[in-house]
Amino acid sequence: MKLYFCSMTTPFDDTYFMKKAMLEAQTAYERGEIPIGAVIVANNTIIARAHNLTETLNDVTAHAEMQAITAAANYIGGKYLIDCTLYVTIEPCQMCAGALYWSQISKVIYGARDEARGCINMETKLHPKTVMTGGVLADEAGSLLKQFFVEKRNLN
C-alpha cells in the first residue's frame, strides 16, 4: 500500500494580508478619506481591520493604524500586541509609529514609503523587538494615494 502525502502551501502570506489592507484603503477612498488601510494579524487570523477616519470623526489622530491598534487591543483584551503583525498600505507616520512602539507589536509591514512624513525619514523609533519591512504592493498603494490627491485637487 502506497501512502501519498500532499504538502499544502498556505495562502496566508504578506501579499495576501496586504491585499486585505488595500481593501480597507479602497473603503476609505470611497468615503472621501485619505486611502490608507490596515489590518492586524495574529496566528494567520485578521483580528483588526481599519482605515483612515480623520474626516468622518473630525479627528486628526484617527489614522488607520491607530484605529487598528485599538481594535486589536480590544480583541485580545490587552494593550500589548506581541506576536501580532500590522499590515498598512503606507509607511506609518511619526504619531502612528509612536503608538506602535508602545503597543510592542512584533512586525510592521507596509506598502509604499511616505518620503515626506513617514517614520523612517523622521527617524522615529519603533520598539527594539519590532521588525519593519516595506514594499509589499507598494505600487498599488502608492497609485491609490496619488489618484486620491489628483482627484481632490481637481475638485477644488
Secondary structure, 3 states (H helix, E strand, C coil): CCCCCCCCCCCCCHHHHHHHHHHHHHHHHHCCCCCCEEEEEECCEEEEEEECCHHHHCCCCCCHHHHHHHHHHHHHCCCCCCCCEEEEEECCEHHHHHHHHHHCCCEEEEEECCCCCECCCCCCCCCCCCEEECCCCHHHHHHHHHHHHHHHHHHC
